[in-house]
């Protein structure tokens, strides 16, 4: 949907209009943002205030997310990538890591995680994943530690929290910091503890398809005041007390984005419930189909970002073609980073068998808030049809 702004002397009205290109999109997309009149009203209020930069809405957004995830401090920024970059730059500023030090990270993650590491002058060490979750494998982490290792970066893929007890134990034993990439995991928890209150630093994303969107945005959550202070200065061009005290970036979140995020937070319980219901039905209906292997998901604690399953027997691509013909979009997320040309050029190639095998099998099925029961039934029936034809 597009927004069209109509000016008149007496008032400004927003109208939702249908994009022409919507006719070319699949009948059932894999992911889709949800917006209502409340977001339009929030945008209008910020525009009418004549202050769209960072301000009161940003601070309120930080406060609400901080309370939601159980952290002592929160700093809102422009994107999830910016959040990871700032978290790592803060680790450098605080002496936790220095140029060339290593960060253990799963290869199965979006390339943004790796680029943030590289842009912080640190070195990614790619690790394998657990076959039942596609999350970071603690056994691989333990084997990958060297004298240059300073940080472990678990990525909560799909929204399912990693085995944080094992990861935190390994980190403690080796005096390492844990910086979590929780771009998928807003609203998830681990053994009753919210994601955001587990490691030293947690980084969230609020881009256009995340569990909560601010159109674009990110946030760093931490219980460590020194981290929060450094991050806030770094995100605002190095300013502190109105003076430039060090290096910095223009990474702050504007009021305009925060206002949208605040509206989304007000609906978040509805979003969580719906996303869990969709994932639960997939788990039930796909469980007994030959050549489908379900991943583990604890829907009492996980707010799923997307729904991933494994297609065995070399049939993944044929299934995707079959579903596409029926107007059902599917995705493959993500190409393993240790196989990306640029990263091979910089760091060489080391095989990660679980990551590589599951990458050839995984498929992302449609999951979004406005998905109807009829749409999900159609997806499930189409998958069953493929495997019985």
N, C-alpha and C positions, 0 to 999 in steps of 0.2 A: 504494500500500500504506500502511496505517496501523500505528503501533506501539501496543500496549496494554501497560501496565506493571502487573504483578500483584505485590502485596506479600505476603510471608509472613514469619514470624519467622525462618526459616532462610536464605532467599535471595530475590533478586529476579530474575524471569525476564521476558524480552521475547518476545513472540510476534508474528509477522507475520500480520496478518489482512487479508482481502480487503475493500476498501471497497465499499459497496453501489453507489456511483455509478460504479464501474469498468464495470458492466454497460451504462451509458449512453455510454461513451466509444467512439471509433472502434476497430475491430479493430486497426488499425495507426496509432498516433499519429505525429506528426511528430518529436517529441522526448520522451525519457523518462529520468529519473534511473535510476542503477543502484546498489543497495545490497545488502550481504550480511550475514552474521552478524558479520563483523569490525567493521562500523560499529556494530552493536548492542553488541558487547563494548566498543568504545571509548567509546560514550556511557555505558554502565554504569560503566566505570572512572572517568570524570570525575564522575559523580553520586556515586559512593561516596567520592571524594576530598573531597567537600563544598566544592570550589572550582571553580565553573563559569565564573567571570570570567576575564579575561585572565591568562595565567600561563605555566607551563612548556610546555604543548602549543602555545600561540601562538608562543612563541619558537622551538620546534623546527620548526613549520610555516614560519615565516619563513626559518629557516636552510636547510631543504630546497628551498624555492622559489627562494631566492637562488642556490643552487648550480645548480639546474636551468636557470635563465634566464641565468646568467652575469653577474649583477650583484654589485656590492660591498656593497649595502645593500638591505634589504627591510623594509617595515613592513606588517603585516597589519591590515586594518580591516574594518568591518561589511559593506561592499558595494562593487561596482565603481563605483557612482555616488559613494560616499563617497571612493573612491580618487582619482577625477578631481577632485572638489571640493577635496580636501586638496592635491593636486598643484598646482592653480591658486592656492590660498591661499598655498602655500609660495612660489610665484613672486612673489606680491605681497609677502610678508614679506621676501623677498630682494631686492626692488627691480627684478625683471625686468619686471613689469607694474604698472600702477596703474589706478585706477577709470576705466572707459570705454575702455581700450585694447582692441585687436582681436585675436581669435583666428580664424585661418582653419581651417575645419572642413568636412568633407563634409556635405551635406544628407542623404545616404543613410546614416543612422545612427539608433540608438535615441534617443529624445528625452532620455534621461538625460544624454547628452553635452552637450546644449545647456543643459539646466537647471543643470548643474554650472557652466557658463560664466557664466550669468546670476547664479547665486547667489554667484559670486565677484566680482560687480560688473564683469564684463568683457563685451565685445560680440562675439557670434558673427558671422563673415562667411562666409556659405554658399558653398560651392564645388562645382563639378561633378565627376563621376567619369569614370573611363575605361570605355568601353563593354564591354571584354573582361574586366574584373575587378570592376567597380563599386567600386573603390577610388579614393581621392583622386587627381585629375588634377594632376600637377605643373605643367602649362602653365596651368591655371586658378589654381593657387597663385601662380605668378609674376606673373600679371596682377592679382591681388587685393591685393597688398602696397601699403600706404600708410604714411604717417609714423606712424600709430598702431598698426600691426601689431607685435606683440611675440612671438607664439607661433603655431606651426603645430601642429595636432592631427590627425595621420593616424589613421584608424580602420581596423584590419585586418579588413575585412568578410569574413565566412565563415571566418576563420582564415587567409586568404591575405594574406601580408605585402604592404604597399604598396611602391611604387617608392622605397625608402628612400634609395638613392644620390642620386637626383634631389632628393628632399625635403631631405635633409641638406645637399646642395650649395647649394640655394636658401637654406636657413636660415643656413648659414655666410656666404654672400655678403652677406646682409642683417642679420647679427648678431641672429638670432632664435633662440628656444628651440624645441625639438621635444618636445612632451608627447604620447606615444602612448596612444591608447585601444586596448588590446589585450584587451578583454573577450572577444573570440572566439578569441584567438590563443595561448592557453596550449599550449605544445608545438610551436609553429611556429618556423621560422627563415627567414632571408633571406641567401642566398649563404653559407650555412654558419654564420652568426652567429645565435644565438638571439634571438627577439623578447624584449626585456627588457634587451638589451645594445647597443641601437642609438642611441636618442635620449637627451636629457637625463633624462627621466623616463618610465617606462612604467607603465600602470595596468591591472591584471588584475581579472577578476571570477570568483567561485566560487559563483554562485547555483545554483539547483536543477537547471538544465538545461545548465550549462556543461561543458566537457571534463573538468574536475575540479570537484566540488561540495563545499562545506562547508555545504550547505543555503542559507546566505547568507554572503557574504564578499567581500572584495576585498584587493588588495595593491598597494603602490607600490614599484617597483624603481628603483634609481638607482645610479650610480657616484659621485655627488656627496655627500660627507658632510654638508655644510651643509643640503642638501635633506632628507636622512634625519632629521637632528636636529630640524629645524623641523616636519616632518611628524609625527614621533613625539610631540612636544609638543602640536601642534594636535589630534591624534587623542585626546589624553588631557586635554581641558579646559584646556590651556595649562600643565599641570604640567611642571616640570623640577626635578630634585633636591628633590622633595617640596614645592616651592613653585610657586604660580601665577605664571608669568613673562610671560604674554600671553594673547591670545585663544585660544579652543579649542572643541572639539566633543567629544561623547561618541561617538566613532567606532571605538573599539578592537574587535578581534576577541576574543570569549570563547574559553576553552579548549574549551567544548562543540563549537563549530563547527570549531575547529582540529583537534580529535581526529578528526572525520569526514574533514576534508581530508587528514590524514596517512595514513589508510587508503587514500583514493583515490589519493594519490601513489604508494603502494606498488603499485597496479595500473596505473599510467599507461601503461606500455609496451603492455600488453594493450589498453587503451582506444585508444591511438594506432593500433595495427595494425588493429584492427577498423574504426575510423572511416575509415581510409584504404582499406581493402578495399571497404567499401560505396560510397564515392565513386568509386573506380576502376571498379567494375562499372557504376555509372550512366553514367560517361563512355564506357565501351565500348558499352553497349547502347543508349544514346540518341543516339549520334553521327550515325546515318544516318536518323533519323526526320525526315521533312519537317516544317517549322514549329517545330522545336526548335533553339535556338541555345545551345550549351554555353559556359559561361564558362571562362576559363583557370584551371587549378589545377595547381600543382606539388606532386604528392603525395610527392615525395622530401623536401619541406621543410614542407609544410602539414599541420597536424592539423585537419581540417575540423570546425567547430562545427555548421554545418548545410549541406545541399546545396541550392544554388540553380541553377536553369536558366531560360532565357528562352523563352516560348511566343509565337511570332510569329502574324501573321494574325488578330489579335483573338480568339484561341480560348482564352486563358488561363482566363477565368472559366467557360467551358463545360467545359473539362477538369477544373477543380476540382469542379464540380457532379457530373460523371461519376464521378470518383474517390470523392467523398463517398458517393455511392449504393452504392459497393462497399466502404464501410467504411474508406477510406483518407483520413486527414487530411492536408491541405496548409495552408500558411500564406503570407501575404504580409508580408515583412519588409524595409524598414519604410516607412511613409508618409513621404515627404520632408518634412524639417522646415521648409524654406522655404515650404511650402504649408500649414503648421499655422496655424490662426486666431490664436492668441496671439502667435506669432512674427511673423506678418504685421503684426499691430497694433503691435508694438514696433519692427520694423525694415523694414517694407514688403515688397513682393514684387519679386524679380528672377528672371526665368526661368532655369532650368538645363535645357537641352534634353535632354541625355543622361540625367540623373537622372529627368526626368519621363517620357521615352519608355520607359526600362527599367523604371520602376515599374509601368507598365501591362502589362508582359510577364512580370515575374519571378514565380516560384513556388518555395516551399520544399518539398522532398520529404522523406519520412521518412528519418531517419538517427539511430540510437541503438545503444548497445553491445549490447543484447540482441536486436537485430533478427536474425531467422533468415534463412537463405538462401531458405527458402520464402516468407517475407514479402516479401523484396526482389524475388524472381522474380514474385510476384503484383502488386506495384506496377508493375514494368517491363512485364509482359504486359498489364496494364490500360491503361497509357499507349499501348502499341502498338495495342491494340484500339480505343481512341478515335480514333487517327489513321488507321485503316484501315477504320472502319465506314462 
